[in-house]
Amino acid sequence: MVKYSMKINKKSELPCWFQLDKYNILNDLNDVDLESQLKLRIDLFMNLIRLNPWRPSDESKYKQILNNDVILKVEYPSNLEDGVLDYSLSRTFAVEGFPWIYGYTLVKGLESRGELAKGQNPLTLEPRLAYGSYSVVSQKFYLSAMETVDVSLDLKHYTDKEIVDDIKILLPKWRNELKIKEPPNKPHTEETRLKKVLHYEIIPLLDLKIWCEVNKNEITQSVYAGALFPEHDRGDTEFKQTIIPFLKKLISGYFRY
């Protein structure tokens, strides 16, 4: 049984970094960016409750929450140059640029099997390039006239429709990043699939739950309801019967937005 160090019974006892109005910025995000922000929180929360040691990136995300940064950013290792993001394509959880380091690993595998003589490959594993996307690095350092993009698709966890929807959103971003002229007739983004995430204040709820897990605190359901829905008559019962089951579906891995 979890032993809590503090039980939060009043809104005034919530952490000072929590300000609900700061989360209004989430309403301006598109589907891909909103889903990304949601999943960053879910990953962080699940790492906590599974008792796995946090990675440096987890620590970074938690510090951002404490700093009241609603739009979390994924930070690269500190030994990388500041310009590393210049070498990465825009990405989602379903679609991302093919990492340059994968190409390096492939070459090393060929070398170990004797299918490629050592020293024959032109790859350079510099920190600023290792975490970059193959297409971006190739265009900037090798093939300046390159007109293709190499990507990695998560076929196991995402449906065909989800992958196609993400690609439609990423295409104009890739064209801009690779400086490849965009043709006419831009694809139209579908209406958001994440209305309930916004309506039920799931992201600020997750931030509070992450804070509770780190500090071994417990917030009562009435405080959650009052803090997240101050202008609505939502009490413990609706929070327990509606919001919490929806959150559980989100973190279960089976729910599709």
The 8 nearest C-alpha neighbors of each residue, nearest first, counted from 0:
[[1, 2, 3, 215, 4, 48, 217, 216],
 [0, 2, 3, 215, 4, 216, 217, 212],
 [3, 1, 0, 4, 215, 216, 5, 217],
 [4, 2, 215, 216, 5, 1, 217, 6],
 [3, 5, 216, 215, 2, 6, 214, 217],
 [6, 4, 216, 3, 217, 7, 215, 214],
 [5, 7, 217, 216, 218, 8, 3, 4],
 [6, 8, 218, 9, 217, 12, 219, 5],
 [9, 7, 219, 6, 222, 218, 10, 12],
 [10, 8, 11, 12, 7, 222, 13, 219],
 [11, 9, 12, 13, 222, 226, 8, 225],
 [10, 12, 9, 13, 14, 8, 15, 7],
 [13, 11, 10, 9, 7, 14, 8, 15],
 [12, 14, 10, 11, 15, 7, 17, 9],
 [15, 13, 16, 17, 12, 11, 207, 210],
 [14, 16, 17, 13, 18, 12, 11, 65],
 [17, 15, 14, 67, 65, 18, 66, 64],
 [16, 18, 15, 14, 19, 67, 13, 207],
 [19, 17, 20, 21, 16, 15, 22, 67],
 [20, 18, 21, 22, 17, 227, 203, 226],
 [19, 21, 22, 23, 18, 24, 17, 227],
 [22, 20, 19, 23, 18, 24, 69, 67],
 [21, 23, 24, 20, 19, 25, 69, 203],
 [24, 22, 25, 21, 20, 26, 19, 27],
 [23, 25, 22, 26, 27, 21, 28, 69],
 [26, 24, 23, 27, 28, 22, 33, 197],
 [27, 25, 24, 28, 23, 197, 22, 29],
 [26, 28, 25, 24, 29, 23, 33, 32],
 [29, 27, 25, 33, 26, 32, 30, 24],
 [28, 30, 32, 31, 33, 27, 191, 26],
 [31, 29, 33, 191, 32, 34, 28, 192],
 [30, 32, 34, 33, 29, 35, 91, 165],
 [33, 31, 35, 34, 29, 30, 28, 36],
 [34, 32, 36, 30, 35, 31, 28, 29],
 [33, 35, 37, 31, 36, 32, 30, 38],
 [34, 36, 32, 38, 33, 37, 31, 39],
 [37, 35, 33, 39, 34, 38, 32, 71],
 [36, 38, 34, 40, 35, 39, 202, 33],
 [39, 37, 41, 35, 40, 36, 42, 34],
 [38, 40, 36, 42, 37, 41, 35, 43],
 [41, 39, 43, 38, 37, 42, 44, 205],
 [40, 42, 38, 44, 43, 39, 45, 250],
 [43, 41, 45, 39, 40, 44, 38, 46],
 [42, 44, 40, 46, 41, 45, 57, 39],
 [45, 43, 41, 47, 46, 42, 209, 40],
 [46, 44, 42, 47, 48, 43, 49, 41],
 [47, 45, 43, 49, 51, 44, 48, 42],
 [46, 48, 44, 50, 45, 49, 51, 43],
 [47, 49, 45, 50, 46, 44, 212, 51],
 [50, 48, 46, 51, 47, 45, 44, 52],
 [49, 51, 47, 48, 46, 52, 45, 53],
 [52, 50, 46, 49, 53, 47, 48, 45],
 [53, 51, 50, 54, 46, 47, 49, 57],
 [52, 54, 57, 51, 55, 58, 46, 47],
 [53, 55, 57, 56, 52, 58, 59, 51],
 [56, 54, 58, 57, 59, 53, 76, 60],
 [55, 57, 59, 54, 58, 60, 74, 73],
 [58, 56, 54, 60, 59, 55, 53, 43],
 [59, 57, 55, 61, 56, 60, 62, 54],
 [58, 60, 56, 62, 57, 61, 55, 63],
 [61, 59, 63, 57, 62, 58, 56, 71],
 [62, 60, 64, 58, 63, 59, 57, 65],
 [63, 61, 65, 59, 64, 60, 66, 58],
 [62, 64, 66, 60, 68, 61, 65, 59],
 [65, 63, 67, 61, 66, 62, 68, 60],
 [66, 64, 62, 67, 63, 16, 61, 68],
 [65, 67, 63, 64, 68, 62, 16, 61],
 [66, 68, 64, 65, 16, 69, 63, 17],
 [69, 67, 63, 64, 66, 70, 71, 65],
 [68, 70, 71, 67, 22, 64, 21, 24],
 [71, 69, 68, 72, 36, 25, 24, 63],
 [70, 72, 69, 68, 60, 63, 36, 73],
 [73, 71, 74, 70, 60, 63, 59, 36],
 [74, 72, 75, 56, 71, 60, 59, 39],
 [73, 75, 72, 56, 76, 59, 60, 77],
 [74, 76, 77, 73, 79, 56, 83, 130],
 [75, 77, 78, 79, 74, 55, 56, 80],
 [78, 76, 79, 75, 80, 74, 81, 55],
 [79, 77, 76, 80, 126, 75, 127, 81],
 [80, 78, 126, 77, 127, 76, 81, 83],
 [79, 81, 82, 127, 83, 78, 126, 77],
 [82, 80, 83, 79, 84, 127, 77, 85],
 [81, 83, 80, 85, 84, 127, 86, 79],
 [84, 82, 127, 85, 86, 81, 80, 131],
 [85, 83, 86, 87, 82, 131, 81, 88],
 [84, 86, 83, 82, 87, 131, 88, 135],
 [87, 85, 131, 84, 135, 83, 136, 132],
 [88, 86, 131, 132, 84, 85, 89, 135],
 [89, 87, 96, 132, 90, 173, 86, 135],
 [88, 90, 87, 172, 169, 173, 95, 91],
 [91, 89, 95, 94, 88, 96, 92, 169],
 [92, 90, 94, 93, 95, 31, 35, 165],
 [91, 93, 94, 90, 35, 95, 153, 38],
 [94, 92, 153, 91, 152, 162, 157, 95],
 [95, 93, 152, 91, 90, 92, 151, 153],
 [96, 94, 90, 151, 150, 91, 97, 152],
 [95, 97, 150, 132, 88, 151, 98, 149],
 [96, 98, 150, 151, 132, 149, 133, 95],
 [99, 97, 132, 100, 133, 101, 131, 96],
 [98, 100, 133, 132, 102, 101, 129, 131],
 [99, 101, 129, 103, 102, 98, 104, 130],
 [102, 100, 104, 103, 99, 98, 105, 97],
 [101, 103, 105, 100, 99, 104, 106, 98],
 [102, 104, 100, 106, 101, 105, 107, 122],
 [103, 105, 101, 107, 102, 106, 100, 108],
 [106, 104, 102, 108, 103, 107, 101, 109],
 [105, 107, 109, 103, 108, 104, 110, 102],
 [106, 108, 110, 104, 109, 105, 111, 103],
 [109, 107, 105, 111, 106, 110, 104, 112],
 [110, 108, 114, 106, 112, 107, 115, 111],
 [109, 111, 115, 107, 113, 108, 112, 114],
 [110, 112, 108, 113, 109, 107, 114, 115],
 [113, 111, 109, 110, 114, 108, 115, 107],
 [112, 114, 110, 111, 115, 109, 116, 117],
 [115, 113, 109, 112, 110, 116, 111, 108],
 [116, 114, 110, 109, 113, 117, 119, 106],
 [115, 117, 119, 110, 118, 113, 114, 120],
 [118, 116, 119, 110, 115, 120, 107, 113],
 [117, 119, 120, 116, 121, 115, 110, 122],
 [120, 118, 117, 116, 121, 115, 122, 110],
 [119, 121, 118, 122, 106, 117, 115, 116],
 [120, 122, 123, 119, 118, 103, 106, 124],
 [123, 121, 120, 124, 103, 102, 106, 99],
 [124, 122, 125, 121, 128, 103, 129, 120],
 [123, 125, 129, 126, 122, 128, 103, 100],
 [124, 126, 128, 127, 123, 129, 79, 130],
 [127, 125, 129, 128, 79, 124, 130, 80],
 [126, 128, 83, 125, 79, 80, 129, 130],
 [127, 129, 131, 125, 126, 130, 124, 99],
 [130, 128, 100, 126, 131, 99, 124, 127],
 [131, 129, 128, 98, 100, 99, 127, 132],
 [130, 132, 87, 86, 128, 129, 99, 98],
 [131, 133, 98, 87, 96, 99, 97, 135],
 [132, 134, 99, 136, 98, 97, 135, 137],
 [135, 133, 137, 148, 132, 136, 149, 138],
 [134, 136, 138, 132, 86, 137, 133, 139],
 [137, 135, 139, 133, 138, 134, 86, 140],
 [138, 136, 141, 134, 140, 135, 139, 142],
 [137, 139, 143, 142, 135, 136, 141, 140],
 [140, 138, 136, 137, 143, 141, 135, 142],
 [141, 139, 137, 138, 136, 142, 143, 135],
 [140, 142, 137, 138, 143, 139, 136, 145],
 [143, 141, 138, 145, 144, 137, 140, 139],
 [142, 144, 138, 145, 139, 141, 140, 137],
 [143, 145, 142, 146, 138, 141, 179, 139],
 [144, 146, 142, 143, 138, 147, 137, 134],
 [147, 145, 144, 179, 148, 177, 138, 143],
 [146, 148, 145, 149, 134, 177, 179, 144],
 [147, 149, 134, 150, 146, 96, 173, 135],
 [150, 148, 97, 134, 96, 133, 147, 151],
 [151, 149, 96, 97, 95, 148, 152, 94],
 [150, 152, 97, 95, 94, 96, 153, 149],
 [153, 151, 94, 154, 93, 150, 95, 162],
 [154, 152, 93, 155, 156, 157, 94, 151],
 [155, 153, 157, 152, 156, 158, 93, 159],
 [156, 154, 153, 157, 158, 152, 93, 159],
 [155, 157, 154, 153, 158, 93, 252, 92],
 [158, 156, 154, 155, 161, 93, 153, 162],
 [157, 159, 161, 160, 162, 156, 154, 155],
 [158, 160, 162, 161, 163, 157, 154, 164],
 [159, 161, 163, 158, 162, 164, 157, 165],
 [162, 160, 164, 158, 163, 159, 157, 165],
 [161, 163, 165, 159, 164, 160, 93, 166],
 [162, 164, 166, 160, 165, 161, 159, 167],
 [165, 163, 161, 167, 162, 166, 160, 168],
 [166, 164, 162, 168, 167, 163, 169, 161],
 [165, 167, 169, 163, 168, 164, 170, 162],
 [168, 166, 164, 165, 170, 169, 186, 163],
 [169, 167, 165, 166, 170, 164, 188, 171],
 [168, 170, 166, 172, 167, 171, 173, 165],
 [169, 171, 173, 172, 167, 168, 166, 174],
 [172, 170, 174, 173, 169, 175, 168, 181],
 [171, 173, 169, 175, 170, 174, 176, 89],
 [174, 172, 176, 170, 175, 171, 177, 169],
 [175, 173, 179, 171, 177, 172, 176, 178],
 [174, 176, 178, 172, 173, 177, 171, 179],
 [175, 177, 173, 178, 174, 172, 88, 135],
 [176, 178, 174, 179, 175, 173, 135, 138],
 [179, 177, 175, 176, 174, 180, 173, 181],
 [180, 178, 174, 177, 181, 175, 146, 176],
 [181, 179, 178, 182, 174, 175, 177, 171],
 [180, 182, 174, 179, 183, 171, 175, 185],
 [181, 183, 180, 184, 185, 179, 171, 174],
 [184, 182, 185, 181, 186, 180, 171, 187],
 [185, 183, 186, 182, 187, 181, 171, 167],
 [184, 186, 183, 187, 182, 171, 181, 167],
 [187, 185, 167, 184, 188, 168, 170, 171],
 [188, 186, 189, 185, 167, 168, 184, 190],
 [189, 187, 186, 190, 168, 167, 164, 191],
 [190, 188, 191, 187, 164, 192, 30, 186],
 [189, 191, 192, 188, 30, 29, 193, 194],
 [192, 190, 30, 193, 189, 194, 29, 188],
 [193, 191, 256, 194, 190, 30, 195, 189],
 [192, 194, 196, 191, 195, 256, 30, 197],
 [195, 193, 197, 196, 192, 198, 191, 199],
 [194, 196, 198, 197, 193, 199, 200, 192],
 [195, 197, 201, 193, 194, 199, 198, 200],
 [196, 198, 200, 195, 194, 199, 201, 193],
 [197, 199, 195, 200, 196, 194, 201, 193],
 [198, 200, 201, 196, 197, 195, 242, 227],
 [201, 199, 197, 198, 202, 203, 196, 204],
 [200, 202, 204, 196, 199, 203, 205, 197],
 [201, 203, 205, 204, 200, 37, 206, 196],
 [204, 202, 206, 205, 201, 200, 207, 22],
 [205, 203, 201, 207, 202, 206, 200, 208],
 [206, 204, 208, 202, 207, 203, 209, 201],
 [205, 207, 203, 209, 204, 208, 210, 202],
 [206, 208, 210, 204, 205, 209, 211, 203],
 [207, 209, 205, 211, 210, 206, 212, 204],
 [208, 210, 206, 212, 211, 207, 44, 205],
 [211, 209, 207, 213, 208, 212, 214, 206],
 [212, 210, 216, 208, 214, 215, 209, 213],
 [211, 213, 215, 209, 210, 214, 208, 216],
 [214, 212, 210, 211, 215, 209, 47, 216],
 [213, 215, 211, 216, 212, 210, 4, 3],
 [216, 214, 3, 212, 211, 4, 213, 217],
 [217, 215, 211, 5, 3, 214, 4, 6],
 [216, 218, 6, 7, 211, 5, 3, 219],
 [219, 217, 7, 6, 220, 222, 8, 223],
 [220, 218, 222, 221, 8, 7, 223, 217],
 [219, 221, 223, 235, 222, 224, 218, 238],
 [220, 222, 235, 224, 223, 219, 225, 234],
 [223, 221, 225, 219, 224, 220, 10, 226],
 [222, 224, 220, 226, 221, 225, 227, 219],
 [225, 223, 221, 222, 227, 226, 228, 234],
 [224, 226, 222, 229, 228, 223, 227, 221],
 [227, 225, 223, 224, 228, 229, 222, 10],
 [226, 228, 224, 225, 223, 229, 200, 19],
 [227, 229, 231, 225, 230, 224, 226, 233],
 [230, 228, 225, 231, 226, 227, 224, 232],
 [229, 231, 228, 232, 225, 233, 227, 226],
 [232, 230, 228, 233, 229, 225, 234, 224],
 [231, 233, 234, 230, 228, 229, 225, 224],
 [234, 232, 231, 237, 224, 228, 238, 235],
 [233, 235, 236, 237, 224, 221, 238, 232],
 [234, 236, 221, 238, 220, 237, 239, 224],
 [235, 237, 239, 238, 234, 240, 233, 241],
 [236, 238, 240, 239, 241, 235, 234, 233],
 [239, 237, 242, 235, 236, 241, 240, 224],
 [238, 240, 236, 237, 243, 241, 235, 242],
 [239, 241, 237, 238, 236, 242, 244, 243],
 [242, 240, 237, 238, 244, 243, 239, 245],
 [243, 241, 238, 245, 244, 239, 246, 199],
 [242, 244, 246, 245, 239, 241, 247, 238],
 [245, 243, 247, 246, 242, 241, 248, 240],
 [246, 244, 248, 242, 243, 247, 241, 249],
 [245, 247, 243, 249, 248, 244, 242, 250],
 [248, 246, 244, 250, 249, 245, 251, 243],
 [247, 249, 251, 245, 254, 246, 250, 244],
 [250, 248, 246, 247, 254, 251, 245, 252],
 [249, 251, 247, 252, 248, 41, 246, 254],
 [252, 250, 248, 253, 249, 247, 254, 246],
 [251, 253, 250, 254, 249, 248, 255, 156],
 [254, 252, 251, 255, 248, 249, 250, 156],
 [253, 255, 248, 249, 252, 256, 251, 250],
 [256, 254, 253, 249, 252, 248, 192, 157],
 [255, 192, 193, 254, 249, 195, 194, 34]]
